[in-house]
Amino acid sequence: MDEVPDPALAVVERALGAGPYTAPSMSRLRISDLAAHTTSRALTLVAVDRDEVDVPARALALVETARAIERLAAELLTATVVHARTVGAGWDEIGDAVEVTRPNASIRFGPAAADWLERSAGPDGLPRVPMYRSPEHLADYLDRWAAERGGPERAHPDSRAVSAGLRRLDMVEELALLRTAANTRVGADALPLRDLSALHTREADLLERLADSSGASGENGKSCENGGSGGSGSGEDDKPYRSEAEAARLRATELARLLAIQDAAENDASRAAYHAGDDEGPPSWAARRAPQIQQALAELPTHDGE
């Protein structure tokens, strides 16, 4: 019997530490979403109401629906081009696919591709899906949509026709993106304290999971070498990860402390401005706190050798 997808399954997987979807998976998910919307709208034209045969106003309503489908189809086409660009297709190849010249393809679809690239990159460097639902909720919804409306030839063995084909970042890939964001978002482009604290918390979680994985591998290796007699493993493989995880956790804790100071300063500024009837600039207490926060940030340890 086919497995019925659990509406909360993907969300639980993410909460338990599953990595986010890759950038190509995000753009492909958007195609699935638009295809489902376009198909659902087109299906409304299949059944025939008798008034639609003889009444001009009802016939015109069909025209309006067809126009809406046309707009959705155009958006779907753009989404497929954006996905093709995301996975590395060139404008020459895209032009051939849509039967236009390379310059015309770039002019027509280039802005949409650039906009998607900008909006789909989160502040922590991880892929984001700039749509109305989280990727997990959207993929789960589309799994159920496909199971209810797709024919048997399109049914996936476990009824997860959409999410089963999407790929998530593995721990190493996600860690690399997080660290790139932490090391490159500096100065005027620096991440807010709240985002930076969350980033280092996630970094520590990943490092601890990598340490657990390395420890388990070392333990299994020693067990095999000992002819299956067991063993606790050397523990050497996971030491670097444990050390880095501890440092990342300390950074996150310190950032949380600084965030509390910042929030207190902002609240004080708001109260003082309210009582003074002045909305211009922070009061002196908040101004004195700002250098303290900046100095503490500058003293935070960074990744060795990075």
N, C-alpha and C positions, 0 to 999 in steps of 0.2 A: 504494500500500500504506500502511495506517495505521502511523504511527510508534509503536513500542513505547516506553513511558516508561522512562527510565533511573532506577533506584532512587536514584541519588545526584545526579540532575540538580538538584532543588530545593535540596539542601544546597550544591552547588557554586555555584549562582546566588547564594545568600546569602553564601557565603564571598567571592565576587568583588565584593560590594558591593551586591547587590540589597536594597532596603529591606524592613523587616518588613511583614507583612500589616496592613491597616487593622483597626480594632476591629470594624466590621461583618463583615469577612471572617472574623475569628476566631470570632465567634458563629455565623456561617453554617457554618463548618467543623465546629463542634461538632454542629450538626444533622446534617450528613452522617455524622459518626462514629456518633452514636446511631442514625440510620436504618440504617446498615450492620449494627450490632450487633443491632438489633431484627429486621431481615430475616433475618440469619443464624440467629438463634434460631428464628424462625417457620418457616424452611425445614426444620428438624428434624422438624416435625410433618407434613410432606407425605408422605414415604414411610411405608408401613404395615408394621409387624412383626406377624406372625400372633399372637404372645402378647398384643399390645395389644388384640386383638379379644375374647379370652376370659378373660384373667387379670386379676383386679381390681387387683393390685399394679401391674402395668404400665399399666393404665388410669389409676390414680391418679398415676403418674409424668407422664402427659400433662397432668393437671390442674396439677401443679406447674410444668411447663414453660409452660403457658398463663398461669399467675400471674406467672411471671418475665417473660414477654412483656408482660403488662399493666403491670408496674412500669416496664419499659423504655419502653413507649409513653407512660406518664405523664411520665417524665423527658424524652422527646422533645417532648411537648406543651409542657412548661415551657421547654425550650430554644428552641422556636419563638417563644414569648412574649418571652423574654429578647432574642432577636434583633430582634423587632418593636420592643421598647423601645429597643434600641441604635440603630436607624435612625430613631427619632423618633415611632413610633406612640403614640397616647394611650390611656389606660385605657378611655375610652368605646369606641374602635374595637376594642380587644382584647376588651372585654366582649361586644361584638356578635359577634365572631368565635367566641368559645367559648360563646356563648349564656348569659351570666350578666350581672348588673348591674355597673356600673362599680365600686362599692365592693367587691363580692365578687371581681372580677378583681384589684383592687389587693391585697386581703387574701391571696388565694390565691397570686399570683405575685410580688407586690412584694418579699418578702424574697429570693427567688431572683435577681431582677433586680439588687437592690442588692448581693448577695453576688458575683455575676458581675462587676459593675462594679468592685468593690473588688479582687477577685483578678486581674482581667485587666489591671490597670494596673501596669506594671513600675516599679521604683524610678527608672529613667531617663526615665519618662514615656511610653515606647513601649508599644504593646499587647502583652500576653502572653496565651498560651492556657493556662489552668490545667487541663491535662489530662496524660495519662500519656506523651505524646510531644511532641517539638518540632513546631511547625506544619508545617515542611517535610517531616519524616518522615511525619507523619500525612496530609498532603495526598497525598504520593506513594503511601502505602499505599492510600488510598481511590481514587486513580486506578486502581491495579492491581485493586482489589476491583471497581470498577465495570466495568472492561474485561472481567473474567472472568465476572461475573454479570449485568451489564446487558444488556438486549435491544438489537437494532440501532437501535431508535427512540431510545434514550437514549445511544448511543455518540457521543462527541465526535470530530470529524475527526482530531485528533491523539492520541486515546486518553487525553487528560487531562481527563476529564469533570468533575473536581472542581477541580484547581488552576488550570485555564484560566479559570474563572469568578471566581477570587479576585483582589482588587486589593491591590497593595502601596503603601505610602507612597512618594511621590516624594522626591527629595533635599531639596527645600525644606520639605515637610511634616515629614519626619523631623528635620531640623535645628531647626525651630521647637519641636518637642516636647522635644528634647534640651536646648535652651537654656531652655525654660520650667522643666524639672526642675532644671537647674543653678542657676537664679536664684530659685526658690521653695523648694527644699528646704534651708532654713537652720536654724540654732539646734539645738534638740532633734531636729528632723526632718531634719537634714543627712544627706546620703548618706555611707556609709562611704567611706574613701579609695580602696579598691579599685574600687568602683562609679564614683566620681567620676573616677578616672583613666581608666577604660574609656570613660566618657561623653565626656570631652574628646578621647580618641584617635579615637573614632568621629566626633566633631564635626570634627576636623582632616581625617579622610579624606573626609568629605562636602564640606567646603569646597574641598579640592584637586580633587575631581571636578567641582565647580561651576566652579572656575577653568579646568580643562581644557576644559569644555564651552563656557564663555564665550570662551576663547581660540580654540577651533575655529570658533565662530560669527563672531567678528571676522575671522578669517583668510578664511573663506568669503565674507564680505561684501566684504572688500577685493578679493578675487580677482574677484568679479563686477563691482565698480566699475571694475576695470582691464581689463575686457573679456576676462577669462579668462587674463590673463597671469601669474596667480599672485601670491604675496606672502606675507609672514610674519605679517600682521595687526598691528594697532596695539599689542596687548598691554595697552591701557588698561582694557578691560572686565574683565580677570581680576585686576587689581591688588588691589582690595579683598578679594577672596576669598583671594588668596595671603597677604596680610598677616594676615587673620583666621586662616587655617589655621596660619600660623607661630605666632601667639599661642596658639592652642588646643593646638598640639603642645608648646609650652613649658610650658603649664599641666599637661598630662598628664605630662610628664617630671618636673616638680617634685613632682607628687602621687605619682608612683612612688617618688621619693626619700624623701618623707615616709612613705610606706607602709613602706619598708624600715626606717626609724627606728622606726616604730610596732611592726612585727613583731619587731624586735630587743628593744624594750622589753618586749613581752609575753612573749617567750621568756625574757628575763632574770627577769621577775617569776615565771614558772612555775618556773624552776630554783631561785630563791631561796626560794620558798614550799615547794618540795619538800624542800630541804635543811633548812629551818627547821621543817618539820612544821607549817606554818601556811598555811591557805588563805584567810586574811582579808587583803584589800587588797594592792595592789602594793607592792614594796619601793621604797626611796627613789630608786634610779636610774631606774626606770620613771616614778615620779612627777615627777622632774625633767624628763623628756623630754616629758611631756604639754603643759606650757605652750609649749615650743619648737615643737611641732607646731601648736598652736593659733595661735601668732603667725605662723608661716609661712603657714598657711592664710589668715589675715586679710590678708596682704600679697600674695596672688596677684592678678594683674590680672583684671579682669572685662570683659565685653563693653561697649564704648563705647556710651553712649547707651541702655543697657538696664537 
